[in-house]
Amino acid sequence: MVRKVTSLVMLWSFIALTYTGIGLYVAPHGRTSGWIAWSFLGLDKKGHAEIHTTFMVLFFVATFLHLYYNWRPFIGYLKNLSRRVVILTKEMLIATGISLLFVWGTLAGWHPFSDVVELGATLKEGWEKSYVQPPFNRAEALPLKQLATRAKLELSSALESLEASGYKASGEESLEEIGLRYKVAPAKLFEIIKKGEAKGQ
């Protein structure tokens, strides 16, 4: 039973690591993810990172147990034709070579490894180009009155613009809090504020 559970845990860990790995691969940079309220299949970037970390630990433990319960078959992979254990078998050399190729290829910037890395960077930057950029890092987390001061905006005008668009707020609330209440990205709320400021000038 323990062997079956271990194998199934490895399967679920693989699925979770793949899912969160893809999410982190396409996610915007940290400064942008909160600003645009980014999520992928129901999880924000923080959620993806946390689940990826915990499942990495689970996968490590499950792999250790899997090797423990399947030690004889594993050792069989390391035996030559005369049934003697040899660490550097042909299969081990091939597997090690493929793994090292991925490490060296990625660090050296070889194709197609660099193409995969560059695609991820392009996807991340694409999110930033689609939205109004924050006036400073983590602007969405500050109360509106502090945001207005730092961004040189009129607080009363900002509140009026938001209310005119159907978003009631106070100067004590942050764009992040308002966005969660109305299920809208802080970037969109800030865009409304900026447009209202431009009309008032």
C-alpha positions in Angstrom: 0.0 0.0 0.0 2.8 2.4 0.9 4.5 1.9 -2.4 1.2 2.6 -4.3 0.6 5.8 -2.2 4.2 6.9 -2.8 3.9 6.5 -6.6 0.5 8.3 -6.7 1.9 11.1 -4.5 4.8 11.4 -7.0 2.2 11.6 -9.9 0.2 14.4 -8.1 3.4 16.2 -7.2 4.5 16.1 -10.9 1.2 17.5 -12.0 1.3 20.3 -9.4 4.9 21.2 -10.2 4.1 21.3 -13.9 1.0 23.4 -13.4 2.6 25.9 -11.1 5.8 25.9 -13.2 3.8 26.9 -16.3 2.1 29.6 -14.2 5.4 31.0 -13.0 6.8 30.8 -16.6 4.1 33.0 -18.1 3.5 35.2 -15.0 4.4 38.9 -15.2 7.3 40.3 -13.1 6.6 40.7 -9.4 6.1 44.5 -9.6 3.4 43.9 -12.2 1.6 40.8 -11.0 -0.1 42.6 -8.1 -0.7 45.8 -10.1 -2.8 44.0 -12.8 -4.2 41.4 -10.3 -2.8 38.6 -12.5 -4.0 35.0 -12.0 -3.7 31.8 -13.9 -6.4 29.1 -13.5 -7.5 30.6 -10.2 -4.2 31.3 -8.6 -2.2 34.5 -8.3 1.6 34.5 -8.6 2.2 34.2 -4.9 -0.1 31.2 -4.8 1.8 29.6 -7.6 5.2 30.2 -6.0 4.0 28.8 -2.6 2.4 25.7 -4.0 5.5 25.1 -6.2 7.8 25.3 -3.2 5.7 22.9 -1.0 5.2 20.4 -3.7 8.9 20.5 -4.5 9.5 19.3 -1.0 6.8 16.7 -1.3 8.2 15.4 -4.6 11.7 15.2 -3.0 10.4 13.1 -0.1 8.2 10.9 -2.4 11.2 10.3 -4.7 13.4 9.3 -1.8 10.7 6.8 -0.7 10.2 5.6 -4.2 13.9 4.8 -4.5 13.8 3.1 -1.1 11.0 0.8 -2.0 12.3 0.1 -5.5 16.0 -0.1 -4.7 16.6 -3.5 -6.3 15.1 -2.5 -9.7 17.1 0.7 -9.5 20.3 -1.1 -8.8 19.4 -3.4 -11.8 19.7 -0.3 -14.0 23.3 0.0 -12.9 24.4 -3.6 -13.7 26.3 -4.5 -16.8 25.9 -7.7 -18.9 27.8 -9.7 -16.4 25.4 -8.6 -13.7 28.0 -6.5 -11.8 27.1 -3.1 -10.5 28.8 -0.4 -12.5 27.9 3.3 -11.8 28.9 4.6 -15.2 26.7 2.3 -17.4 25.9 3.4 -20.9 22.4 4.3 -19.8 23.7 6.4 -16.8 26.1 8.2 -19.1 23.4 9.0 -21.5 21.0 10.2 -18.8 23.8 12.3 -17.2 24.8 13.7 -20.5 21.2 14.8 -21.3 20.9 16.5 -17.9 24.2 18.3 -18.2 23.4 19.4 -21.7 20.2 21.1 -20.3 22.3 22.8 -17.6 25.1 23.9 -19.8 22.9 24.8 -22.7 20.7 27.0 -20.5 23.6 28.8 -18.7 25.5 29.3 -22.0 22.5 30.6 -23.9 22.6 27.9 -26.6 19.6 27.3 -28.9 17.0 26.1 -28.3 17.4 26.6 -24.5 17.8 30.3 -24.9 14.7 30.4 -27.1 12.6 28.9 -24.2 14.1 31.5 -21.8 13.5 34.4 -24.1 9.9 33.3 -24.8 9.2 33.4 -21.0 10.8 36.9 -20.8 8.7 38.1 -23.8 5.5 36.8 -22.2 6.3 38.5 -18.9 7.1 41.8 -20.6 3.9 41.6 -22.6 1.8 41.9 -19.5 3.5 45.2 -18.7 2.8 46.7 -22.1 -0.9 45.9 -21.8 -1.6 48.1 -18.8 -0.9 51.5 -17.4 2.3 51.3 -15.4 2.3 52.0 -11.6 3.9 55.3 -10.5 6.2 53.3 -8.2 6.7 49.8 -6.9 3.8 48.3 -4.9 1.7 51.4 -5.4 -1.4 49.3 -5.2 -0.7 48.5 -1.6 -0.7 52.1 -0.3 -3.8 53.8 1.1 -5.2 56.2 -1.6 -4.3 59.3 0.4 -0.6 58.2 0.5 -0.7 57.1 -3.2 -2.1 60.5 -4.1 0.6 62.3 -2.3 3.4 60.3 -3.8 2.0 60.3 -7.3 1.1 64.0 -7.0 -2.6 63.5 -7.5 -5.6 65.2 -6.0 -7.2 62.7 -3.5 -10.7 64.3 -3.8 -10.5 64.1 -7.6 -9.3 60.5 -7.5 -12.2 59.5 -5.2 -14.8 61.4 -7.4 -13.4 59.7 -10.6 -13.7 56.2 -9.0 -17.2 56.9 -7.7 -18.3 58.2 -11.1 -17.2 54.8 -12.5 -19.1 52.9 -9.9 -16.2 52.2 -7.4 -16.9 53.7 -4.0 -13.8 54.1 -1.9 -12.1 56.1 0.9 -8.7 57.6 1.2 -7.8 54.9 3.8 -8.3 52.1 1.3 -5.7 50.9 -1.2 -6.3 50.2 -4.9 -5.6 46.5 -4.0 -8.4 46.5 -1.4 -10.8 48.3 -3.7 -9.9 46.0 -6.6 -10.6 42.9 -4.5 -14.0 44.2 -3.5 -15.0 45.0 -7.0 -13.0 42.2 -8.7 -11.0 44.7 -10.8 -7.3 45.2 -11.3 -5.6 48.1 -9.5 -4.2 49.1 -12.8 -7.7 49.7 -14.2 -8.6 51.8 -11.1 -5.5 53.9 -11.5 -6.2 54.4 -15.2 -9.7 55.8 -14.2 -8.0 58.1 -11.7 -5.5 59.3 -14.3 -8.2 60.0 -16.9 -10.2 62.0 -14.3 -7.1 64.0 -13.4 -6.4 64.8 -17.1 -10.0 66.0 -17.6 -9.8 68.3 -14.5 -6.7 70.0 -15.8 
